[in-house]
Amino acid sequence: MGSLFRSEEMTLCQLFLQSEAAYACVSELGELGLVQFRDLNPDVNAFQRKFVNEVRRCDEMERKLRYLEKEIRRDGIPMLEIPGECPEAPQPREMIDLEATFEKLENELREVNQNAEALKRNFLELTELKHILRKTQVFFDEMADPSREEEQVTLLGEEGLMAGGQALKLGFVAGVILRERIPAFERMLWRACRGNVFLRQAEIDTPLEDPSSSDQVYKSVFIIFFQGDQLKTRVKKICEGFRATLYPCPEAPADRREMAMGVMTRIEDLNTVLGQTQDHRHRVLVAAAKNIKNWFVKVRKIKAIYHTLNLFNLDVTQKCLIAECWVPALDLETIQLALRRGTERSGSSVPPILNRMETMEDPPTYNRTNKFTSAFQNLIYAYGVATYREVNPAPYTIITFPFLFAVMFGDLGHGALMAAFGFWMCYKEKPLQAKKIDSEIWNIFFGGRYIILLMGLFSMYTGLIYNDIFSKSLNIFGSSWRNNYNQSTLMSNKLLQLNPDSWDYLQTPYPFGIDPVWQLAEANKIIFMNAYKMKISIIIGVFHMLFGVCLSLWNHIYFKRRISIYVEFIPQIVFLTLLFFYMVLLMFIKWTTYGPDPASNFNNDDPEIVKTSAYCAPSILITFINMMLFKHDENSRPVCDEVMYAGQMGIQKFFVIVALLCVPVMLFGKPYFIMKEQKQRARQGHQPVEGAAENGSAGGAAPPAHAHHDEDITEVFIHQGIHTIEYVLGSVSHTASYLRLWALSLAHAQLAEVAWNMLLRKGLMSTDFQGGIFLYVVFAGWAAISVSILVLMEGLSAFLHTLRLHWVEFQSKFYAGEGYLFQPFSFEVILDSAGQGEE
C-alpha cells in the first residue's frame, strides 16, 4: 500500500563505515535525504565528541561569511543566487582552502575598513575644523563690534572686562557638538560658571558622516569666551562630559586664514585617498558576492556532515564508525547505491555494511508528499502525527475539506474570487518562490495555495447549487413556478408568497440547483433554505462519520486486532447506523413520498381529507424524538401522517433496543475477551501477550506486550469506559455539530444580501450624473466589504470550522495521532531552515 494511504514501512538498520569513507558516505546520504540517524552517544557532552574540532572550524567559517554578508548588504551589492543545482559538499581537504580564502578576505576587508574608518575620522576632524574656522570668524567680527560692548558687560560684569583700570584679555575655546545636546550644554555652562561665560553657537547646515556607524549626524559649532584659568578648566570638563570635540583656533585673522587654506588642501587629498579606498573595498565585496551563496552552502553541508558523524560510535579499533538509522524499507536499494558512490568517491576499498535490525521500538511515521498533497498532510500533522502505519486521513481530506468548506461558503462570486487568487499563486508559483518573501502571513497563504484553489472551485460549485452569486440568483433554465398575481397585486404588496403546496408549481423541478424564484420570496425564502440546508448538513455529517468508523475497520484488520473488530467496530457501526443513518433515511423517504402536488401527498384514502389544504407531512425531528422515547405524537393534527411507511413504529423500537444493547458490548466486550484469553494463557504457563496487544485505541498501532495481569485489565476497563462514553455521547454531539454547515451558510448568505441591499442596490438605483459618481463610490465600498469581510473573514471562519469537523468529528473515529515524524538527514531541509533563519 502506498504511503499516501498509510505511512511508509520503516526499518531500523545498523551501518558500518570505514573512517576514511564515512564523510563521503554521509554526504551522499544527505543529498538523498532518506535516512534518520539515532544518537548513539546520548550521555557524551557535545564538547567531548570526536568531530567537535571540525564543527568549531565550520562555526568559525560561518562567522566570517556572516561578516562578509553583512558588509555586502551594507553596500547594497546584489548577491548572486546559486545557478542550477546546489554545489556538492566539498572534500575534507578542501576545508583548508576555504578557511584560507575566508581568512584572507576577512583580514583584507577588516584592514580596508580600519583604514577607511581612520581616513573618515581624519576627514571628519578636518571638516569640523573647516566649519569652526569659517564660523568663528563671524563670532570674532561680532565681538569686535562696539555696539555689542553692553552685552559683554552684562554677561561678564564690569570687573571681568576691567582690572586695575586696564582691559583684560579673554580666553576662549572652540569646538563642535551634536545639535540635540546644545540646550542642555548651554544650561550646564550657565549653572556651573554662574553666568561668567559667553557662548556663541551656529548650526552646520550639511550633515556629517559618523566614521564608526556611517550614520548622518547634525552638529553645531560653538565658541566659549571666559576669564581665568579656573573657568577654562571648568569649561573643558563640561565639554568633555558632553562629548564635544575641541579644536585649536588661532586668535589672529591671518593665522586663521592660513590654517583654513591648509585644511582645504588636506581635505582634497583625503577625498582622493578615500575614493581609492572605497573603490578597492567595493571590488573586494563584489568578488565575494559572486560566490558567497555557494560558500554558505558548502560550509553548512560540511558542518551538517560532521554534526551527523558525532552521532556515530567508534569501534574498538578506532578504524570503523557504527551508526543506527531509520530508513524506508522501499528505499534500501537506493541507500545502498548512495553508500557505494560515497565509498568510490573516498577511494576506500572496504565497502560499507548496512544490516537490518529487529526492534520493539515504535518506528517514525513517514508519508511521501508532493507540492499538492503536502499542504493537506500538514493539516493532519497539526492535529497529531499518525501512529506508525495507521490510516492516513490526508487523501480523503483532499476532497472532504474543500467540500465541507464550500457547503458553508457557497457563493459563485465569492468562490470565483478565492479560486482566482489560488490559481494566481499556483500559476506564478516559481517566481513567487524565488522572491523568498519573509512575511509570515504571505507564507501561510502561499503554502496553502492548492487548498485555497480547491476551496474556491468547490465554493463555485455549491454556489451554483444554492443559485447564489453575490446574494443574487441566475435564471439560466427558467423558473418552474408561474405567477398567479395580477399587476396591481404585485405593485401594492411588498411581501408575496408562492405556496409549494399549490398548483403554482409546474411539477417539473429546476434542472440544476435551487429555483431562482426563491431569491424573490422574501417572506418564506429563509424557511425553505433553512429546511433544505439543515437536512443536507445532517446527511453529510452522518455519512462523514460513518466513513470515519469504516476506516477504523481498516486499522483493526491491518494491526490484526480481531477482538476490536467484534466488540468495537461492529457495535459502533450498528449504533450509528440504526439511529442516525436511519434518521437520514427518513429524510429521503419524506422527500420521495411527499411531493409538491397536493393530490399526491396522502397515505389516506378519505376523500374529505384529500380535499383539505391543511394537510402536512410528519416532522423528522418529532419522529426521531418519539422514536427514542418510545411514544406516539398525540398532538399531531388529524390530517398529518403519523408514520411514513407500514410497520414504522415496530421497526423503530427494534432499532433503539439493538442500539442500546451495543453500549454494554462496547463497554465490557474487550475486557471480557482479554480476561478469558489471559486465563487460558495462565493455564498453559505463558505470559499474556495478545491481551496487551489488543489494548489500544480505535486507530492506534498495537502497543508492546509487556503489561502485567492486574494493570492490563484495569487499564482496559478504564480505556473502554472512557471511549464508550465518548463515542455514545459524541455520536449525538458530533451529529449536531455538523449543523454548523447550515448555520455558517445561512450567515454568509445573509451578510452578502445585507451588503447588496445596503450599498450596491442603492447605488444602482441612483440616476443622473451624480448617480454615476455615487455608484462609483458605493461600488468601491461594496467591493471592499465583499473582499475583506465576506471572503477573508468569512473564509477564515469557515476554514476553522471545517478544520474542527475533520479533527474532532471525523478523525476521532479512527485516528490516534500518537506517532512521531520521520526527520531524515537532508541537506535540502537544512539549507531551507538556514535560509529562513537568515530572513
KAJO-V253186 format. One record per residue. N is the residue number from 1. RES is the residue in one small letter. NEAR is the number of other C-alpha atoms within 8 Angstrom. Layout:
BEGIN
n=N res=RES near=NEAR
n=N res=RES near=NEAR
END
This chain:
BEGIN
n=1 res=m near=4
n=2 res=g near=7
n=3 res=s near=10
n=4 res=l near=11
n=5 res=f near=11
n=6 res=r near=12
n=7 res=s near=16
n=8 res=e near=13
n=9 res=e near=8
n=10 res=m near=10
n=11 res=t near=11
n=12 res=l near=13
n=13 res=c near=12
n=14 res=q near=13
n=15 res=l near=12
n=16 res=f near=11
n=17 res=l near=12
n=18 res=q near=13
n=19 res=s near=9
n=20 res=e near=7
n=21 res=a near=13
n=22 res=a near=11
n=23 res=y near=12
n=24 res=a near=12
n=25 res=c near=14
n=26 res=v near=13
n=27 res=s near=12
n=28 res=e near=12
n=29 res=l near=15
n=30 res=g near=12
n=31 res=e near=9
n=32 res=l near=9
n=33 res=g near=11
n=34 res=l near=13
n=35 res=v near=11
n=36 res=q near=11
n=37 res=f near=12
n=38 res=r near=9
n=39 res=d near=8
n=40 res=l near=9
n=41 res=n near=8
n=42 res=p near=5
n=43 res=d near=4
n=44 res=v near=7
n=45 res=n near=6
n=46 res=a near=6
n=47 res=f near=5
n=48 res=q near=7
n=49 res=r near=9
n=50 res=k near=6
n=51 res=f near=10
n=52 res=v near=13
n=53 res=n near=7
n=54 res=e near=9
n=55 res=v near=11
n=56 res=r near=8
n=57 res=r near=8
n=58 res=c near=12
n=59 res=d near=9
n=60 res=e near=8
n=61 res=m near=11
n=62 res=e near=11
n=63 res=r near=8
n=64 res=k near=11
n=65 res=l near=12
n=66 res=r near=8
n=67 res=y near=9
n=68 res=l near=11
n=69 res=e near=10
n=70 res=k near=8
n=71 res=e near=9
n=72 res=i near=14
n=73 res=r near=9
n=74 res=r near=7
n=75 res=d near=7
n=76 res=g near=6
n=77 res=i near=10
n=78 res=p near=7
n=79 res=m near=9
n=80 res=l near=8
n=81 res=e near=5
n=82 res=i near=8
n=83 res=p near=5
n=84 res=g near=4
n=85 res=e near=5
n=86 res=c near=8
n=87 res=p near=7
n=88 res=e near=5
n=89 res=a near=10
n=90 res=p near=8
n=91 res=q near=7
n=92 res=p near=6
n=93 res=r near=6
n=94 res=e near=8
n=95 res=m near=9
n=96 res=i near=7
n=97 res=d near=8
n=98 res=l near=8
n=99 res=e near=9
n=100 res=a near=8
n=101 res=t near=8
n=102 res=f near=11
n=103 res=e near=9
n=104 res=k near=8
n=105 res=l near=9
n=106 res=e near=11
n=107 res=n near=8
n=108 res=e near=8
n=109 res=l near=10
n=110 res=r near=8
n=111 res=e near=8
n=112 res=v near=10
n=113 res=n near=9
n=114 res=q near=8
n=115 res=n near=9
n=116 res=a near=11
n=117 res=e near=10
n=118 res=a near=9
n=119 res=l near=10
n=120 res=k near=10
n=121 res=r near=10
n=122 res=n near=8
n=123 res=f near=11
n=124 res=l near=12
n=125 res=e near=8
n=126 res=l near=11
n=127 res=t near=9
n=128 res=e near=9
n=129 res=l near=10
n=130 res=k near=11
n=131 res=h near=10
n=132 res=i near=14
n=133 res=l near=12
n=134 res=r near=8
n=135 res=k near=10
n=136 res=t near=10
n=137 res=q near=9
n=138 res=v near=8
n=139 res=f near=10
n=140 res=f near=8
n=141 res=d near=8
n=142 res=e near=8
n=143 res=m near=9
n=144 res=a near=7
n=145 res=d near=8
n=146 res=p near=6
n=147 res=s near=5
n=148 res=r near=10
n=149 res=e near=9
n=150 res=e near=7
n=151 res=e near=7
n=152 res=q near=10
n=153 res=v near=11
n=154 res=t near=8
n=155 res=l near=10
n=156 res=l near=13
n=157 res=g near=10
n=158 res=e near=8
n=159 res=e near=7
n=160 res=g near=10
n=161 res=l near=10
n=162 res=m near=10
n=163 res=a near=9
n=164 res=g near=4
n=165 res=g near=5
n=166 res=q near=6
n=167 res=a near=7
n=168 res=l near=8
n=169 res=k near=5
n=170 res=l near=8
n=171 res=g near=9
n=172 res=f near=9
n=173 res=v near=11
n=174 res=a near=14
n=175 res=g near=12
n=176 res=v near=13
n=177 res=i near=14
n=178 res=l near=11
n=179 res=r near=9
n=180 res=e near=5
n=181 res=r near=9
n=182 res=i near=10
n=183 res=p near=7
n=184 res=a near=7
n=185 res=f near=10
n=186 res=e near=9
n=187 res=r near=8
n=188 res=m near=9
n=189 res=l near=13
n=190 res=w near=11
n=191 res=r near=8
n=192 res=a near=8
n=193 res=c near=11
n=194 res=r near=7
n=195 res=g near=11
n=196 res=n near=11
n=197 res=v near=13
n=198 res=f near=11
n=199 res=l near=9
n=200 res=r near=8
n=201 res=q near=8
n=202 res=a near=8
n=203 res=e near=8
n=204 res=i near=10
n=205 res=d near=5
n=206 res=t near=5
n=207 res=p near=9
n=208 res=l near=9
n=209 res=e near=9
n=210 res=d near=11
n=211 res=p near=11
n=212 res=s near=5
n=213 res=s near=5
n=214 res=s near=7
n=215 res=d near=7
n=216 res=q near=8
n=217 res=v near=9
n=218 res=y near=11
n=219 res=k near=12
n=220 res=s near=13
n=221 res=v near=15
n=222 res=f near=13
n=223 res=i near=13
n=224 res=i near=11
n=225 res=f near=11
n=226 res=f near=12
n=227 res=q near=12
n=228 res=g near=8
n=229 res=d near=6
n=230 res=q near=6
n=231 res=l near=10
n=232 res=k near=12
n=233 res=t near=8
n=234 res=r near=10
n=235 res=v near=10
n=236 res=k near=8
n=237 res=k near=8
n=238 res=i near=11
n=239 res=c near=11
n=240 res=e near=9
n=241 res=g near=7
n=242 res=f near=9
n=243 res=r near=7
n=244 res=a near=11
n=245 res=t near=9
n=246 res=l near=9
n=247 res=y near=8
n=248 res=p near=6
n=249 res=c near=9
n=250 res=p near=7
n=251 res=e near=6
n=252 res=a near=6
n=253 res=p near=8
n=254 res=a near=6
n=255 res=d near=9
n=256 res=r near=12
n=257 res=r near=9
n=258 res=e near=8
n=259 res=m near=8
n=260 res=a near=10
n=261 res=m near=8
n=262 res=g near=8
n=263 res=v near=11
n=264 res=m near=9
n=265 res=t near=8
n=266 res=r near=9
n=267 res=i near=11
n=268 res=e near=8
n=269 res=d near=8
n=270 res=l near=10
n=271 res=n near=9
n=272 res=t near=8
n=273 res=v near=8
n=274 res=l near=11
n=275 res=g near=8
n=276 res=q near=8
n=277 res=t near=11
n=278 res=q near=9
n=279 res=d near=8
n=280 res=h near=8
n=281 res=r near=11
n=282 res=h near=9
n=283 res=r near=8
n=284 res=v near=10
n=285 res=l near=12
n=286 res=v near=10
n=287 res=a near=8
n=288 res=a near=9
n=289 res=a near=14
n=290 res=k near=9
n=291 res=n near=9
n=292 res=i near=11
n=293 res=k near=12
n=294 res=n near=10
n=295 res=w near=9
n=296 res=f near=10
n=297 res=v near=12
n=298 res=k near=12
n=299 res=v near=12
n=300 res=r near=11
n=301 res=k near=11
n=302 res=i near=11
n=303 res=k near=12
n=304 res=a near=10
n=305 res=i near=12
n=306 res=y near=13
n=307 res=h near=11
n=308 res=t near=10
n=309 res=l near=11
n=310 res=n near=11
n=311 res=l near=12
n=312 res=f near=13
n=313 res=n near=10
n=314 res=l near=10
n=315 res=d near=9
n=316 res=v near=4
n=317 res=t near=6
n=318 res=q near=7
n=319 res=k near=8
n=320 res=c near=11
n=321 res=l near=14
n=322 res=i near=12
n=323 res=a near=13
n=324 res=e near=13
n=325 res=c near=12
n=326 res=w near=14
n=327 res=v near=13
n=328 res=p near=13
n=329 res=a near=9
n=330 res=l near=6
n=331 res=d near=9
n=332 res=l near=9
n=333 res=e near=7
n=334 res=t near=7
n=335 res=i near=11
n=336 res=q near=9
n=337 res=l near=8
n=338 res=a near=12
n=339 res=l near=13
n=340 res=r near=11
n=341 res=r near=10
n=342 res=g near=14
n=343 res=t near=16
n=344 res=e near=8
n=345 res=r near=8
n=346 res=s near=9
n=347 res=g near=7
n=348 res=s near=11
n=349 res=s near=5
n=350 res=v near=6
n=351 res=p near=9
n=352 res=p near=11
n=353 res=i near=8
n=354 res=l near=9
n=355 res=n near=7
n=356 res=r near=8
n=357 res=m near=8
n=358 res=e near=5
n=359 res=t near=5
n=360 res=m near=5
n=361 res=e near=4
n=362 res=d near=5
n=363 res=p near=9
n=364 res=p near=11
n=365 res=t near=15
n=366 res=y near=10
n=367 res=n near=9
n=368 res=r near=8
n=369 res=t near=9
n=370 res=n near=6
n=371 res=k near=6
n=372 res=f near=8
n=373 res=t near=11
n=374 res=s near=9
n=375 res=a near=12
n=376 res=f near=12
n=377 res=q near=10
n=378 res=n near=8
n=379 res=l near=8
n=380 res=i near=12
n=381 res=y near=9
n=382 res=a near=7
n=383 res=y near=8
n=384 res=g near=9
n=385 res=v near=13
n=386 res=a near=16
n=387 res=t near=13
n=388 res=y near=11
n=389 res=r near=11
n=390 res=e near=13
n=391 res=v near=14
n=392 res=n near=10
n=393 res=p near=10
n=394 res=a near=12
n=395 res=p near=10
n=396 res=y near=7
n=397 res=t near=10
n=398 res=i near=10
n=399 res=i near=8
n=400 res=t near=8
n=401 res=f near=11
n=402 res=p near=13
n=403 res=f near=11
n=404 res=l near=10
n=405 res=f near=13
n=406 res=a near=15
n=407 res=v near=12
n=408 res=m near=15
n=409 res=f near=14
n=410 res=g near=15
n=411 res=d near=18
n=412 res=l near=16
n=413 res=g near=10
n=414 res=h near=15
n=415 res=g near=17
n=416 res=a near=12
n=417 res=l near=10
n=418 res=m near=13
n=419 res=a near=14
n=420 res=a near=10
n=421 res=f near=10
n=422 res=g near=14
n=423 res=f near=10
n=424 res=w near=8
n=425 res=m near=11
n=426 res=c near=9
n=427 res=y near=6
n=428 res=k near=8
n=429 res=e near=8
n=430 res=k near=6
n=431 res=p near=7
n=432 res=l near=10
n=433 res=q near=8
n=434 res=a near=6
n=435 res=k near=6
n=436 res=k near=6
n=437 res=i near=8
n=438 res=d near=8
n=439 res=s near=6
n=440 res=e near=6
n=441 res=i near=6
n=442 res=w near=9
n=443 res=n near=10
n=444 res=i near=8
n=445 res=f near=8
n=446 res=f near=8
n=447 res=g near=7
n=448 res=g near=9
n=449 res=r near=12
n=450 res=y near=10
n=451 res=i near=11
n=452 res=i near=12
n=453 res=l near=14
n=454 res=l near=10
n=455 res=m near=15
n=456 res=g near=17
n=457 res=l near=11
n=458 res=f near=12
n=459 res=s near=20
n=460 res=m near=16
n=461 res=y near=11
n=462 res=t near=13
n=463 res=g near=15
n=464 res=l near=13
n=465 res=i near=10
n=466 res=y near=10
n=467 res=n near=15
n=468 res=d near=14
n=469 res=i near=13
n=470 res=f near=11
n=471 res=s near=11
n=472 res=k near=9
n=473 res=s near=9
n=474 res=l near=8
n=475 res=n near=8
n=476 res=i near=4
n=477 res=f near=6
n=478 res=g near=6
n=479 res=s near=10
n=480 res=s near=11
n=481 res=w near=8
n=482 res=r near=8
n=483 res=n near=5
n=484 res=n near=5
n=485 res=y near=6
n=486 res=n near=6
n=487 res=q near=6
n=488 res=s near=6
n=489 res=t near=8
n=490 res=l near=10
n=491 res=m near=7
n=492 res=s near=6
n=493 res=n near=7
n=494 res=k near=6
n=495 res=l near=7
n=496 res=l near=9
n=497 res=q near=8
n=498 res=l near=6
n=499 res=n near=6
n=500 res=p near=8
n=501 res=d near=7
n=502 res=s near=9
n=503 res=w near=7
n=504 res=d near=11
n=505 res=y near=11
n=506 res=l near=9
n=507 res=q near=7
n=508 res=t near=6
n=509 res=p near=7
n=510 res=y near=11
n=511 res=p near=5
n=512 res=f near=6
n=513 res=g near=9
n=514 res=i near=9
n=515 res=d near=11
n=516 res=p near=11
n=517 res=v near=8
n=518 res=w near=9
n=519 res=q near=9
n=520 res=l near=7
n=521 res=a near=12
n=522 res=e near=11
n=523 res=a near=8
n=524 res=n near=8
n=525 res=k near=11
n=526 res=i near=8
n=527 res=i near=7
n=528 res=f near=8
n=529 res=m near=8
n=530 res=n near=10
n=531 res=a near=8
n=532 res=y near=8
n=533 res=k near=10
n=534 res=m near=11
n=535 res=k near=9
n=536 res=i near=9
n=537 res=s near=13
n=538 res=i near=13
n=539 res=i near=9
n=540 res=i near=9
n=541 res=g near=10
n=542 res=v near=12
n=543 res=f near=9
n=544 res=h near=9
n=545 res=m near=11
n=546 res=l near=11
n=547 res=f near=8
n=548 res=g near=13
n=549 res=v near=13
n=550 res=c near=10
n=551 res=l near=10
n=552 res=s near=14
n=553 res=l near=10
n=554 res=w near=9
n=555 res=n near=14
n=556 res=h near=14
n=557 res=i near=10
n=558 res=y near=7
n=559 res=f near=8
n=560 res=k near=6
n=561 res=r near=11
n=562 res=r near=8
n=563 res=i near=10
n=564 res=s near=12
n=565 res=i near=12
n=566 res=y near=9
n=567 res=v near=12
n=568 res=e near=12
n=569 res=f near=13
n=570 res=i near=9
n=571 res=p near=14
n=572 res=q near=12
n=573 res=i near=11
n=574 res=v near=10
n=575 res=f near=12
n=576 res=l near=12
n=577 res=t near=10
n=578 res=l near=12
n=579 res=l near=11
n=580 res=f near=9
n=581 res=f near=11
n=582 res=y near=9
n=583 res=m near=10
n=584 res=v near=11
n=585 res=l near=8
n=586 res=l near=9
n=587 res=m near=10
n=588 res=f near=8
n=589 res=i near=9
n=590 res=k near=10
n=591 res=w near=8
n=592 res=t near=7
n=593 res=t near=8
n=594 res=y near=10
n=595 res=g near=9
n=596 res=p near=11
n=597 res=d near=10
n=598 res=p near=9
n=599 res=a near=6
n=600 res=s near=8
n=601 res=n near=11
n=602 res=f near=9
n=603 res=n near=5
n=604 res=n near=6
n=605 res=d near=6
n=606 res=d near=6
n=607 res=p near=6
n=608 res=e near=6
n=609 res=i near=9
n=610 res=v near=12
n=611 res=k near=6
n=612 res=t near=7
n=613 res=s near=6
n=614 res=a near=5
n=615 res=y near=9
n=616 res=c near=7
n=617 res=a near=9
n=618 res=p near=11
n=619 res=s near=6
n=620 res=i near=9
n=621 res=l near=6
n=622 res=i near=9
n=623 res=t near=10
n=624 res=f near=9
n=625 res=i near=8
n=626 res=n near=11
n=627 res=m near=12
n=628 res=m near=7
n=629 res=l near=6
n=630 res=f near=7
n=631 res=k near=6
n=632 res=h near=5
n=633 res=d near=9
n=634 res=e near=4
n=635 res=n near=4
n=636 res=s near=7
n=637 res=r near=5
n=638 res=p near=5
n=639 res=v near=8
n=640 res=c near=10
n=641 res=d near=11
n=642 res=e near=7
n=643 res=v near=8
n=644 res=m near=10
n=645 res=y near=5
n=646 res=a near=5
n=647 res=g near=6
n=648 res=q near=9
n=649 res=m near=8
n=650 res=g near=7
n=651 res=i near=8
n=652 res=q near=9
n=653 res=k near=10
n=654 res=f near=8
n=655 res=f near=10
n=656 res=v near=12
n=657 res=i near=8
n=658 res=v near=10
n=659 res=a near=14
n=660 res=l near=9
n=661 res=l near=8
n=662 res=c near=12
n=663 res=v near=11
n=664 res=p near=9
n=665 res=v near=11
n=666 res=m near=14
n=667 res=l near=11
n=668 res=f near=10
n=669 res=g near=10
n=670 res=k near=13
n=671 res=p near=10
n=672 res=y near=8
n=673 res=f near=9
n=674 res=i near=11
n=675 res=m near=10
n=676 res=k near=8
n=677 res=e near=10
n=678 res=q near=11
n=679 res=k near=8
n=680 res=q near=8
n=681 res=r near=11
n=682 res=a near=10
n=683 res=r near=7
n=684 res=q near=6
n=685 res=g near=6
n=686 res=h near=7
n=687 res=q near=6
n=688 res=p near=13
n=689 res=v near=8
n=690 res=e near=7
n=691 res=g near=13
n=692 res=a near=13
n=693 res=a near=12
n=694 res=e near=11
n=695 res=n near=10
n=696 res=g near=10
n=697 res=s near=7
n=698 res=a near=13
n=699 res=g near=14
n=700 res=g near=14
n=701 res=a near=11
n=702 res=a near=9
n=703 res=p near=8
n=704 res=p near=7
n=705 res=a near=10
n=706 res=h near=6
n=707 res=a near=7
n=708 res=h near=7
n=709 res=h near=8
n=710 res=d near=6
n=711 res=e near=8
n=712 res=d near=12
n=713 res=i near=11
n=714 res=t near=8
n=715 res=e near=8
n=716 res=v near=11
n=717 res=f near=11
n=718 res=i near=8
n=719 res=h near=8
n=720 res=q near=12
n=721 res=g near=9
n=722 res=i near=8
n=723 res=h near=8
n=724 res=t near=11
n=725 res=i near=9
n=726 res=e near=8
n=727 res=y near=9
n=728 res=v near=9
n=729 res=l near=8
n=730 res=g near=10
n=731 res=s near=9
n=732 res=v near=8
n=733 res=s near=8
n=734 res=h near=9
n=735 res=t near=12
n=736 res=a near=8
n=737 res=s near=8
n=738 res=y near=13
n=739 res=l near=11
n=740 res=r near=10
n=741 res=l near=13
n=742 res=w near=15
n=743 res=a near=9
n=744 res=l near=11
n=745 res=s near=12
n=746 res=l near=10
n=747 res=a near=8
n=748 res=h near=12
n=749 res=a near=10
n=750 res=q near=9
n=751 res=l near=9
n=752 res=a near=12
n=753 res=e near=11
n=754 res=v near=8
n=755 res=a near=12
n=756 res=w near=12
n=757 res=n near=9
n=758 res=m near=8
n=759 res=l near=12
n=760 res=l near=13
n=761 res=r near=9
n=762 res=k near=9
n=763 res=g near=13
n=764 res=l near=7
n=765 res=m near=6
n=766 res=s near=10
n=767 res=t near=7
n=768 res=d near=6
n=769 res=f near=6
n=770 res=q near=7
n=771 res=g near=10
n=772 res=g near=10
n=773 res=i near=8
n=774 res=f near=10
n=775 res=l near=12
n=776 res=y near=9
n=777 res=v near=8
n=778 res=v near=11
n=779 res=f near=11
n=780 res=a near=8
n=781 res=g near=9
n=782 res=w near=12
n=783 res=a near=8
n=784 res=a near=8
n=785 res=i near=10
n=786 res=s near=12
n=787 res=v near=9
n=788 res=s near=9
n=789 res=i near=9
n=790 res=l near=14
n=791 res=v near=12
n=792 res=l near=9
n=793 res=m near=9
n=794 res=e near=11
n=795 res=g near=10
n=796 res=l near=8
n=797 res=s near=8
n=798 res=a near=12
n=799 res=f near=9
n=800 res=l near=8
n=801 res=h near=9
n=802 res=t near=11
n=803 res=l near=9
n=804 res=r near=9
n=805 res=l near=11
n=806 res=h near=11
n=807 res=w near=11
n=808 res=v near=8
n=809 res=e near=11
n=810 res=f near=12
n=811 res=q near=11
n=812 res=s near=10
n=813 res=k near=12
n=814 res=f near=15
n=815 res=y near=14
n=816 res=a near=11
n=817 res=g near=10
n=818 res=e near=9
n=819 res=g near=11
n=820 res=y near=9
n=821 res=l near=8
n=822 res=f near=8
n=823 res=q near=5
n=824 res=p near=9
n=825 res=f near=11
n=826 res=s near=12
n=827 res=f near=11
n=828 res=e near=8
n=829 res=v near=7
n=830 res=i near=9
n=831 res=l near=10
n=832 res=d near=8
n=833 res=s near=8
n=834 res=a near=8
n=835 res=g near=8
n=836 res=q near=8
n=837 res=g near=6
n=838 res=e near=5
n=839 res=e near=5
END
